[in-house]
Amino acid sequence: MSAEVDEGLRAPYEIEFPFERTVGPVVGTFLAGLREKRLFGARTERGTVVCPPPEFDPVTGKELGELVELKPVGAVESWTWVRHRAGDPVDADFAWALIAVDGTEGTFFHALDVGGDPARIRRGLRVRARWAEERRGEMSDLRCFEPEDDDE
């Protein structure tokens, strides 16, 4: 039995986004901080701190502006294990994790490097930031998080 393919009408197209967006003062300061190995969050009117800092409070929708420097440490809330692929932020199998940065509400989604051993991960695992050797003021400047008990 042979199946015929209906060719129908076809037209070439490109998907593009022909605009640029500035990052603004909140996200801009956050990215500049990463370049300097500094982590910032934004204080809400509710008295909490959110990291990474959004432009608007995720609960009330009010604009945020007061930035707070944070220690780049926290605890793993949850994770998913992934096999290494070209272009990944670490050089071995790793986890994408939700990190509760100390002193903040919510979590920070980022790579977690445990040396390729998923048995090392648990909820509450204390982690710290590992910075890229060369930093340019972008998200990849914070290369990943790693267990605090690893040798530096």
ROMAR-698803 format. One record per atom (N, C-alpha, C, O): residue number from 1; x, y, z. Coordinates in pm, whole numbers, plus 32768, in hexadecimal, padded with zeros to 4 digits. Atoms other than C-alpha are relative to their C-alpha. Layout:
BEGIN
<NUM,<X,Y,Z>>
...
This chain:
BEGIN
<1,<8054,7F8C,8000>>
<1,<8000,8000,8000>>
<1,<8059,807B,8000>>
<1,<80B2,8087,8054>>
<2,<7FAE,7F88,8005>>
<2,<8096,814D,7FA0>>
<2,<7FAE,8079,802C>>
<2,<7F37,8084,800E>>
<3,<8044,7F87,7FD1>>
<3,<8040,8295,8041>>
<3,<802C,8076,7FAB>>
<3,<80A4,808A,7F96>>
<4,<7FDF,7F89,804D>>
<4,<8030,83CD,7F70>>
<4,<8007,8076,8061>>
<4,<7FB6,8083,80BD>>
<5,<7FEF,7F8A,7FAC>>
<5,<80AA,850F,800D>>
<5,<7FC5,8078,7FB7>>
<5,<7FEA,8094,7F45>>
<6,<803B,7F88,8038>>
<6,<7FDB,8644,7FCE>>
<6,<8064,8072,8014>>
<6,<8080,8099,8086>>
<7,<7F9C,7F96,7FF7>>
<7,<80D7,8754,7F7E>>
<7,<7FC2,8084,802E>>
<7,<8005,80D3,8070>>
<8,<8042,7F85,7FD4>>
<8,<7FDA,886C,7FB7>>
<8,<804A,807C,7FD3>>
<8,<80A1,8076,7F7C>>
<9,<7FBD,7F83,801D>>
<9,<8045,89D5,7FA9>>
<9,<8072,8013,8063>>
<9,<8064,7FF4,80D9>>
<10,<7F8C,7FE9,7FAB>>
<10,<819B,8A30,8031>>
<10,<8038,808A,7FE4>>
<10,<8032,80BC,7F73>>
<11,<7FBD,7F7F,800F>>
<11,<824C,8B77,806C>>
<11,<8072,8007,8064>>
<11,<8061,7FE0,80D7>>
<12,<7F90,7FF4,7FA1>>
<12,<83A2,8BBB,8105>>
<12,<7FE2,806F,8065>>
<12,<7F9D,80D0,8047>>
<13,<8011,7F99,7F9A>>
<13,<83A9,8C81,8248>>
<13,<8075,7FFA,8062>>
<13,<80BB,7F95,806C>>
<14,<7F9C,7FF9,7F96>>
<14,<8496,8CF0,835C>>
<14,<7FBC,8035,807D>>
<14,<7F69,8090,8076>>
<15,<802F,7FCA,7F82>>
<15,<8445,8D21,84C8>>
<15,<806F,8059,8035>>
<15,<80E1,802E,8044>>
<16,<7F9A,7FA3,7FCE>>
<16,<84F8,8E52,854A>>
<16,<7FC2,805F,8065>>
<16,<7F49,8074,8069>>
<17,<8028,7F9D,7F9D>>
<17,<84E7,8F4C,8663>>
<17,<8055,807D,7FE4>>
<17,<80C0,808D,801E>>
<18,<7FAE,7F8F,802D>>
<18,<855F,9091,85C3>>
<18,<8000,8077,8061>>
<18,<7FE9,80E9,8039>>
<19,<7FFA,7F95,7F9D>>
<19,<857E,9157,8705>>
<19,<8064,7FDA,806B>>
<19,<8089,7F66,807A>>
<20,<7FA9,8015,7F8D>>
<20,<8663,917F,882D>>
<20,<7FB9,803A,8078>>
<20,<7F6C,8099,806D>>
<21,<803D,7FCF,7F85>>
<21,<85FA,91B0,8994>>
<21,<8071,801D,8061>>
<21,<80CB,7FCB,8073>>
<22,<7F9E,7FE5,7F99>>
<22,<86C9,925C,8A9A>>
<22,<7FD8,7FB3,807D>>
<22,<7F62,7F94,8090>>
<23,<8020,804F,7F89>>
<23,<86E1,91A0,8BE1>>
<23,<7FCB,8054,8073>>
<23,<7F92,801C,80D1>>
<24,<8033,7FAA,7F97>>
<24,<868A,92CC,8CB9>>
<24,<8057,7FFF,807C>>
<24,<80B7,7FB4,8084>>
<25,<7FA9,7FF0,7F8B>>
<25,<8717,932F,8E0D>>
<25,<8004,7F87,805C>>
<25,<806D,7F6D,8098>>
<26,<8001,8072,7FA4>>
<26,<86AD,91FA,8ED4>>
<26,<804F,7F8C,7FC6>>
<26,<80B0,7F5E,8003>>
<27,<7FBB,8071,803E>>
<27,<871A,90E6,8DE7>>
<27,<808E,8029,7FD7>>
<27,<80EA,7FD8,7FE0>>
<28,<7F7B,7FCF,8025>>
<28,<883F,91BB,8D6D>>
<28,<8061,7FFC,8075>>
<28,<80D4,7FD3,8066>>
<29,<7FAB,8005,7F88>>
<29,<88C7,91DC,8ED0>>
<29,<801C,7F70,8027>>
<29,<808C,7F4F,804F>>
<30,<7FEC,808F,7FE3>>
<30,<8893,9066,8F08>>
<30,<806D,7FC6,7FA6>>
<30,<80C8,7F83,7FD7>>
<31,<7F9D,8036,805E>>
<31,<895B,9010,8DCD>>
<31,<808A,803D,8017>>
<31,<80EF,7FF7,800F>>
<32,<7F80,7FC0,7FE3>>
<32,<8A6B,910F,8E1C>>
<32,<803D,7FC4,807F>>
<32,<80B7,7FB4,8088>>
<33,<7FD0,803F,7F85>>
<33,<8A84,9074,8F77>>
<33,<803E,7F78,7FE3>>
<33,<80A6,7F57,801C>>
<34,<7FC7,8083,8022>>
<34,<8ABC,8F1A,8EE2>>
<34,<808C,800F,7FC5>>
<34,<80E5,7FBF,7FE2>>
<35,<7F7B,7FE6,8039>>
<35,<8BE0,8FAA,8E1D>>
<35,<8068,8015,806D>>
<35,<80DD,7FF3,805C>>
<36,<7FA5,7FE2,7F90>>
<36,<8C78,9016,8F6A>>
<36,<7FFA,7F95,806E>>
<36,<802B,7FAD,80DD>>
<37,<8010,806D,7F9F>>
<37,<8C27,8ECA,901C>>
<37,<7FAB,802B,8078>>
<37,<7FC8,8009,80EA>>
<38,<805C,7FD2,7F99>>
<38,<8B0C,8F70,90DE>>
<38,<7F73,7FD7,7FD8>>
<38,<7F50,7FDA,7F63>>
<39,<8088,802C,8019>>
<39,<89A7,8EF4,90FF>>
<39,<7F9E,8062,8040>>
<39,<7FA9,8081,80B7>>
<40,<8062,7FA1,7FCF>>
<40,<8883,8FE5,9121>>
<40,<7F73,7FC7,7FF7>>
<40,<7F54,7F76,7FA0>>
<41,<808F,801C,8003>>
<41,<8715,8FBB,9172>>
<41,<7FB8,8085,800D>>
<41,<7FF7,80EC,8023>>
<42,<8050,7F86,7FF3>>
<42,<85F9,90B9,917E>>
<42,<7FA2,7FF1,8078>>
<42,<7F60,7F8B,8089>>
<43,<8059,8000,7F8B>>
<43,<853F,9114,92BD>>
<43,<7F74,802A,7FD4>>
<43,<7F62,808B,7F8A>>
<44,<808C,7FE0,801D>>
<44,<83C5,9114,92A5>>
<44,<7FC8,8059,806E>>
<44,<8005,8065,80D9>>
<45,<8043,7FB2,7F98>>
<45,<82D7,91FB,9362>>
<45,<7FD0,7FA6,8071>>
<45,<7FB5,7FD6,80DF>>
<46,<802A,8060,7F99>>
<46,<8273,90BF,941E>>
<46,<8073,7FDE,805D>>
<46,<8060,7F97,80BF>>
<47,<7F8C,8018,7FAB>>
<47,<83D4,90B8,94B2>>
<47,<8050,7F86,7FDA>>
<47,<80B1,7F64,801F>>
<48,<7FB5,8075,802C>>
<48,<844A,8F85,93F5>>
<48,<8064,8028,7F94>>
<48,<805F,8098,7F60>>
<49,<7F9E,7FE8,806A>>
<49,<856A,8F6A,92FE>>
<49,<7FF0,7F92,7F98>>
<49,<7FE0,7F1D,7FBB>>
<50,<8011,805D,806E>>
<50,<854C,8EC5,91A8>>
<50,<8081,7FFD,7FAD>>
<50,<80B7,8065,7F89>>
<51,<7F86,800F,8050>>
<51,<8678,8E3A,90E8>>
<51,<7FEF,7F8A,7FA1>>
<51,<7FC8,7F1E,7FCC>>
<52,<7FD5,7F85,8040>>
<52,<86B1,8E53,8FC8>>
<52,<7F93,806B,8009>>
<52,<7F1C,804C,8010>>
<53,<8060,7F95,7FEA>>
<53,<860E,8FA8,8FE7>>
<53,<7FAC,801C,7F83>>
<53,<7FE2,803D,7F1A>>
<54,<8057,7FD8,806F>>
<54,<84DF,8FE0,8F08>>
<54,<7FE6,8097,8006>>
<54,<8007,80D7,8069>>
<55,<8022,7F72,8000>>
<55,<8469,913B,8EA5>>
<55,<7F85,801C,8055>>
<55,<7F71,808B,8086>>
<56,<807D,7FEE,7FB6>>
<56,<831C,9100,8F55>>
<56,<7FF0,7F8F,8065>>
<56,<8017,7F1D,804C>>
<57,<801A,8062,7F98>>
<57,<82B7,904E,9095>>
<57,<7FA6,7F91,7FC8>>
<57,<7F3A,7FAD,7F94>>
<58,<8050,806C,8038>>
<58,<8239,8EF5,902F>>
<58,<7F7B,7FEA,8047>>
<58,<7F23,7FA6,8012>>
<59,<807D,8011,7FB5>>
<59,<8126,8F05,9138>>
<59,<7FA3,8077,7FEB>>
<59,<7F2D,8064,7FCE>>
<60,<8055,7F89,8007>>
<60,<80A7,906D,912B>>
<60,<8001,8045,7F78>>
<60,<7FA5,8091,7F59>>
<61,<7FF3,7FBD,8081>>
<61,<811C,90DB,8FD1>>
<61,<803B,808B,8009>>
<61,<8046,80D0,7FA3>>
<62,<7FC8,7F7A,7FF0>>
<62,<81B5,9218,9063>>
<62,<8091,8003,7FD0>>
<62,<80DA,7FA0,7FDB>>
<63,<7F78,7FEE,8034>>
<63,<82F6,929F,8FCB>>
<63,<8065,7FF2,8071>>
<63,<804F,8021,80E1>>
<64,<7F95,8013,7F9E>>
<64,<8436,923D,9080>>
<64,<8077,8058,7FDA>>
<64,<8090,806F,7F64>>
<65,<7F8D,7FAB,801D>>
<65,<8567,9319,90A0>>
<65,<8070,7FF4,8064>>
<65,<80E5,8008,8040>>
<66,<7F97,800A,7F9A>>
<66,<8620,92E2,91E8>>
<66,<8049,7F7B,7FF2>>
<66,<800E,7F10,8003>>
<67,<7FB1,807A,8010>>
<67,<873A,91EC,91AC>>
<67,<804F,7FE3,807F>>
<67,<807B,803E,80C4>>
<68,<7FBC,802F,7F88>>
<68,<87DC,9120,92C0>>
<68,<806C,7F9E,7FD6>>
<68,<8051,7F42,7F89>>
<69,<7F97,8060,801F>>
<69,<892B,9072,92A9>>
<69,<7FF0,7F85,8058>>
<69,<7FD6,7F90,80D0>>
<70,<8011,8080,7FBB>>
<70,<8918,8F03,930A>>
<70,<8081,7FB0,7FFE>>
<70,<80D4,7FC1,7FA5>>
<71,<7F94,8061,8007>>
<71,<8A16,8DFD,9364>>
<71,<7FD8,7F99,7F97>>
<71,<7F66,7F6C,7F95>>
<72,<8022,805E,806B>>
<72,<8A28,8D11,9238>>
<72,<7FFE,7F6F,802F>>
<72,<8045,7F1A,7FFA>>
<73,<800F,8086,7FC7>>
<73,<89C4,8BE1,9303>>
<73,<7F6D,7FE3,8017>>
<73,<7F1B,803F,801E>>
<74,<808A,8024,7FE7>>
<74,<8885,8B20,933F>>
<74,<7FF2,7F6A,8012>>
<74,<8051,7F25,8035>>
<75,<801E,808D,7FEE>>
<75,<87DF,89CC,934A>>
<75,<7FAC,7FCE,7F8B>>
<75,<7F59,8018,7F55>>
<76,<804B,803E,806C>>
<76,<8756,88DF,9244>>
<76,<7F72,7FE3,8030>>
<76,<7F5F,7FA8,809A>>
<77,<808C,801F,7FE4>>
<77,<85DA,88CD,9242>>
<77,<7FD4,7F87,7FAF>>
<77,<7F97,7F2B,7FE5>>
<78,<8021,8071,8057>>
<78,<85AB,87E3,9119>>
<78,<805D,8003,7F87>>
<78,<80A4,8065,7F71>>
<79,<7FA3,800A,8070>>
<79,<8665,876F,8FE3>>
<79,<7FD1,7F96,7F9E>>
<79,<7F7A,7F44,7FBC>>
<80,<8011,806A,8062>>
<80,<8662,869F,8EAA>>
<80,<8089,7FE3,7FC3>>
<80,<80D3,803F,7FA0>>
<81,<7F7C,802C,8030>>
<81,<8790,85D9,8E32>>
<81,<7FFF,7FFD,7F69>>
<81,<7F9F,7FCE,7F2B>>
<82,<7FF5,7FFF,8091>>
<82,<8806,8608,8CCC>>
<82,<8089,7FCF,7FD3>>
<82,<80ED,7FE1,8019>>
<83,<7F83,802B,803D>>
<83,<890F,856F,8BEE>>
<83,<8043,8078,7FC0>>
<83,<8000,80CF,7F88>>
<84,<7FB4,7F91,803A>>
<84,<8A22,865A,8B7B>>
<84,<7FF0,8004,7F68>>
<84,<7FF0,7F9D,7F25>>
<85,<8003,7FE8,8090>>
<85,<8A01,86EF,8A1F>>
<85,<805B,8075,7FE2>>
<85,<8078,80C7,803B>>
<86,<7FAC,7F8E,8029>>
<86,<8ADD,87DF,895E>>
<86,<7FB7,8082,8020>>
<86,<7F3F,808E,8006>>
<87,<803B,7F7F,7FE0>>
<87,<8AA0,8942,89D4>>
<87,<7FC8,800C,808D>>
<87,<7F9F,8079,80B6>>
<88,<8031,7FFA,7F76>>
<88,<8A34,88E4,8B35>>
<88,<8060,8050,8058>>
<88,<80D6,805D,8035>>
<89,<7FAB,7FAC,7FAC>>
<89,<8ABA,89BD,8C51>>
<89,<806C,7FB6,804D>>
<89,<80CA,7FF5,807F>>
<90,<7F98,8050,7FBD>>
<90,<8B84,88A0,8CED>>
<90,<802C,7F90,7FA3>>
<90,<7FEA,7F73,7F40>>
<91,<7FC2,8060,805A>>
<91,<8C5F,8790,8C57>>
<91,<7FDF,7F6E,801C>>
<91,<8022,7F15,7FE9>>
<92,<8029,8089,7FE0>>
<92,<8BB0,865B,8CE2>>
<92,<7F68,7FFE,800D>>
<92,<7F28,8067,8004>>
<93,<808F,8007,7FE3>>
<93,<8A4F,85DB,8D21>>
<93,<7FE8,8058,807B>>
<93,<803E,8063,80D2>>
<94,<801B,7FA0,7F94>>
<94,<89A7,86D2,8E0F>>
<94,<7F6A,8007,8018>>
<94,<7F1D,7FBC,7FDC>>
<95,<808E,7FEB,7FE5>>
<95,<885A,8749,8E99>>
<95,<7FDA,8090,7FE0>>
<95,<8029,80EC,7FF3>>
<96,<8040,7F7E,7FFE>>
<96,<877A,886D,8E4A>>
<96,<7FB7,8003,8086>>
<96,<7F6B,7FA7,80A5>>
<97,<8034,7FFF,7F78>>
<97,<8715,88D8,8FA5>>
<97,<7FBB,8084,8021>>
<97,<7FD7,80EC,7FE6>>
<98,<803C,7F8A,7FC4>>
<98,<863A,89CA,9062>>
<98,<804C,8018,8083>>
<98,<8046,7FC7,80DF>>
<99,<7FAD,7FDD,7F8D>>
<99,<871E,8A75,915E>>
<99,<7FBB,806D,8051>>
<99,<7F99,80D6,801B>>
<100,<8035,7F9A,7FA5>>
<100,<8690,8B2F,928A>>
<100,<8078,804E,8035>>
<100,<80BD,8023,8091>>
<101,<7F90,7FAC,7FD6>>
<101,<8791,8C46,92AD>>
<101,<7FE2,8034,808B>>
<101,<7F73,8062,80A6>>
<102,<8013,7FD4,7F76>>
<102,<87C3,8C9F,941C>>
<102,<7FC6,808E,8005>>
<102,<7FF7,80E9,7FC1>>
<103,<803C,7F7D,7FEB>>
<103,<86E5,8DC2,9487>>
<103,<7F99,8028,7F97>>
<103,<7F6C,809B,7F96>>
<104,<8060,7FDE,8069>>
<104,<85F7,8DAF,935E>>
<104,<7F85,7FA7,8005>>
<104,<7F86,7F3D,8043>>
<105,<8077,8054,8014>>
<105,<849B,8D30,930D>>
<105,<800A,7FC6,7F73>>
<105,<8048,8002,7F1B>>
<106,<7FFD,803D,8084>>
<106,<846B,8C47,91E8>>
<106,<8085,7FBB,7FE7>>
<106,<80D3,7FA3,8043>>
<107,<7F86,8048,8025>>
<107,<8583,8B9B,912D>>
<107,<803E,8039,7F82>>
<107,<7FFE,8082,7F36>>
<108,<7FAE,7FD6,8071>>
<108,<8690,8BDC,902A>>
<108,<801B,7F82,7FAE>>
<108,<8059,7F24,7FE1>>
<109,<7FEB,8073,8058>>
<109,<8693,8AE6,8F04>>
<109,<808A,800B,7FC1>>
<109,<80A7,806C,7F7A>>
<110,<7F78,7FFB,8038>>
<110,<87FB,8A92,8EA8>>
<110,<803C,7F74,8000>>
<110,<8005,7F16,803A>>
<111,<7FB9,8080,8006>>
<111,<88F1,897B,8E61>>
<111,<8040,7FE1,8087>>
<111,<806A,803B,80D0>>
<112,<7FC1,8030,7F85>>
<112,<8975,88AB,8F83>>
<112,<8064,7F94,7FD9>>
<112,<803F,7F2E,7F9F>>
<113,<7F95,805F,8021>>
<113,<8AC3,87F7,8F5C>>
<113,<8027,7FB1,807D>>
<113,<8057,7FEA,80DF>>
<114,<7FDA,8059,7F92>>
<114,<8AFB,86CD,9041>>
<114,<8064,7F97,7FCE>>
<114,<8067,7F26,7FFE>>
<115,<7F98,8059,8033>>
<115,<8C19,8634,8F7B>>
<115,<7FCA,7F85,7FB8>>
<115,<800C,7F1E,7FB5>>
<116,<8038,806F,804A>>
<116,<8B35,8553,8EAF>>
<116,<7FBE,7F94,8054>>
<116,<7F98,7F2C,801F>>
<117,<8037,8065,7FA5>>
<117,<8AAD,849A,8FE1>>
<117,<7F78,802B,8037>>
<117,<7F73,807A,8095>>
<118,<8084,7FD6,7FD1>>
<118,<8933,84BE,900E>>
<118,<7FE3,7FD7,808F>>
<118,<7F8A,8010,80CE>>
<119,<8018,802D,7F76>>
<119,<8945,8405,915C>>
<119,<8028,806B,8066>>
<119,<8001,8063,80DA>>
<120,<7FD6,7F95,7FA4>>
<120,<89E5,853F,91F3>>
<120,<7F93,8067,8019>>
<120,<7F9D,80B6,8077>>
<121,<8067,7F98,7FF4>>
<121,<88A9,860E,91C6>>
<121,<7F93,7FD3,8060>>
<121,<7F68,7F5F,805F>>
<122,<8072,8017,7FA8>>
<122,<879D,8628,92CF>>
<122,<7FC0,8088,801A>>
<122,<8001,80F0,800C>>
<123,<8042,7F83,7FDB>>
<123,<869D,872B,9332>>
<123,<8046,8037,807B>>
<123,<8060,7FEE,80DB>>
<124,<7FBB,7FC1,7F90>>
<124,<8747,8822,941A>>
<124,<8097,8003,7FF0>>
<124,<80DB,8041,8042>>
<125,<7F70,7FFD,8017>>
<125,<88A5,87E7,938B>>
<125,<802F,8091,7FF7>>
<125,<7FFA,80DF,7FA8>>
<126,<7FCA,7F78,8000>>
<126,<896D,8923,93D3>>
<126,<805B,8012,7F86>>
<126,<80B2,7FBF,7F6B>>
<127,<7FB5,7FE5,807B>>
<127,<89FD,89BD,9296>>
<127,<8032,8090,7FFD>>
<127,<8000,80E7,8044>>
<128,<7FC9,7F7A,8015>>
<128,<8ACA,8AE8,922B>>
<128,<8013,8015,7F6B>>
<128,<801A,7FB6,7F1D>>
<129,<7FEC,7FDD,808C>>
<129,<8AFA,8B9E,90E2>>
<129,<808D,7FDE,7FD4>>
<129,<80ED,7FED,8020>>
<130,<7F7D,800D,8043>>
<130,<8C16,8B41,8FF7>>
<130,<7FFD,8063,7F8C>>
<130,<7FA6,805B,7F35>>
<131,<7FFE,7F94,8063>>
<131,<8C74,8C69,8F20>>
<131,<8053,7FD7,7F86>>
<131,<80B3,7F8B,7F91>>
<132,<7FB3,8015,807B>>
<132,<8CEE,8C5E,8DB8>>
<132,<8085,8048,800C>>
<132,<8090,80AE,8050>>
<133,<7F7B,7FC1,7FFE>>
<133,<8E5E,8CAE,8D84>>
<133,<7FF9,808C,7FC2>>
<133,<802A,80ED,7FFC>>
<134,<8012,7F80,8044>>
<134,<8E09,8DC2,8C8D>>
<134,<7F6D,8024,8008>>
<134,<7F16,7FD5,7FE3>>
<135,<808A,7FD7,7FEE>>
<135,<8CD0,8E89,8CD7>>
<135,<7FE3,807C,7FAB>>
<135,<8038,80D3,7F9A>>
<136,<8025,7F95,805C>>
<136,<8C13,8F76,8BF0>>
<136,<7F7E,8047,8027>>
<136,<7F4C,8099,7FDA>>
<137,<807E,7FC0,7FDB>>
<137,<8ADD,8FE0,8CB0>>
<137,<7F88,7FB9,7FC6>>
<137,<7F2A,7FF9,7F98>>
<138,<8071,804F,8032>>
<138,<89F8,8EC4,8C46>>
<138,<7FEA,7F89,805D>>
<138,<803E,7F6B,80B1>>
<139,<8028,806C,7FA5>>
<139,<8949,8D9F,8CED>>
<139,<806A,7F93,800C>>
<139,<807B,7F59,8077>>
<140,<7F9B,806A,7FFC>>
<140,<8A60,8CAB,8C92>>
<140,<807B,8026,8053>>
<140,<80D3,7FD2,8067>>
<141,<7F92,7FDA,7FA5>>
<141,<8B50,8D73,8D72>>
<141,<7FF8,7FB0,8081>>
<141,<805E,7F93,80BF>>
<142,<8012,805D,7F90>>
<142,<8ABC,8CA3,8E8C>>
<142,<7FF8,7F78,7FBB>>
<142,<7F8D,7F4E,7F8F>>
<143,<7FF9,807B,8051>>
<143,<8B2C,8B5C,8DEF>>
<143,<7FA1,7F96,8032>>
<143,<7F5A,7F57,7FE4>>
<144,<8058,8064,7FC4>>
<144,<8A74,8A79,8EE3>>
<144,<8007,8010,8097>>
<144,<804F,8065,80CA>>
<145,<7FF1,800F,7F70>>
<145,<8A3F,8A28,904F>>
<145,<8045,7F7A,8017>>
<145,<803E,7F20,7FC3>>
<146,<7FBB,807B,7FDC>>
<146,<8B0D,891A,90FD>>
<146,<7FF5,7FEE,8097>>
<146,<7FE1,8050,80DF>>
<147,<8009,8015,7F6F>>
<147,<8B05,8877,9256>>
<147,<8067,8054,804C>>
<147,<80D9,8060,8021>>
<148,<7FA5,7FAE,7FAE>>
<148,<8B9C,8956,9363>>
<148,<8075,7FB0,8036>>
<148,<80E0,7FE8,804B>>
<149,<7F94,804F,7FC2>>
<149,<8C6A,8836,93EE>>
<149,<806C,7FD6,7F9D>>
<149,<80CE,7F97,7FC6>>
<150,<7F96,8020,8061>>
<150,<8D32,880D,92A7>>
<150,<8078,8059,8019>>
<150,<8069,80CB,8045>>
<151,<7F87,7FAE,7FF9>>
<151,<8E9A,8885,92AB>>
<151,<7FFC,8069,7F95>>
<151,<7FC9,8051,7F27>>
<152,<8002,7F93,8063>>
<152,<8EC8,89D0,91FD>>
<152,<8073,7FF8,7FA1>>
<152,<807F,804D,7F49>>
